């Protein structure tokens, strides 16, 4: 009888222990301007899912394929649902200013990740500095003697006008402008097959003019090998630098198709952004940003290749 009573009391103690834990579970929203077919976003998404698994909190995720209105609607839906916290990219400069004001007024933490927008009063930012990345890519080509005054550089991007490309171009222009190096930004879309078709068509028509390529997004940089192979460009024949958050690009760097790739810690970026949102939801406001990123060449590409392949 005494043993049975002990078991009952033990059961009650376990139940009382679990009730507060269940009550503390929170719901967060992870919102991206990217597309689910873009390989790099599978890594950002993996970081969000891992965070949900590790913390026991719910993370609702959504992709918006560069559709600004759709992403604005998703953030407002999260506010209406009284989310415990929101982490979102910036689909277009200034596009979330008013919505962020609404979130702050409602005391809902809203963290900006991947693509910064200083115009909006986010609680914090986690990710790279795109203007600085752009400067580094352009300066890399200049310092390595790969482009000079009068040369032309091609810069394909998935979604022209999107925050990331606009900021990267700003940094590139600050280097190329004074040196008299010209460039053109062209649209590649978010569809992998269409990206390759458009890049093949452009390079076929302008092969003799293009002295270097800067991939303003992961999808375009990760397509370089397939484009070069179709057009008949040998690895290294046209210098390439740009985003490097995919296995396609780490392999391109290792095999000489791309000179240098930009790493942004995609899984960690999502994980840290959600952690900051959770911290703010618990009443500890983040008073800092977290800047990520490293430019890698062939000698260190294996490090990132292993991370992305899960080895």
Protein Blocks (a to p, Z undefined) as FASTA:
>chain_A
ZZmmmmmmmmmmmmmmmmmmmmmpccdddddfbdfklmklmmmmmmmmmmmmmnopacdd
ddeehpaklmmmmmmmmmmnopabdcdddfbghklmmmmmmmmmnopacddehiacfkbc
cfbdcdddfklmmmmmmmmmmmnopacehiacddddfbghiaklmmmmmmmmmmmmmnop
acddddebjafklmmmmmmmmmmmmmmmmmbdcdfbfklmmmmmmmmmmnopaehkaccd
ddfkbfklmmmmmnopambdcdehlmlmmmmmmmmmmmmmnopacfbdcdedddddfklm
mmmmmmmnoZZ
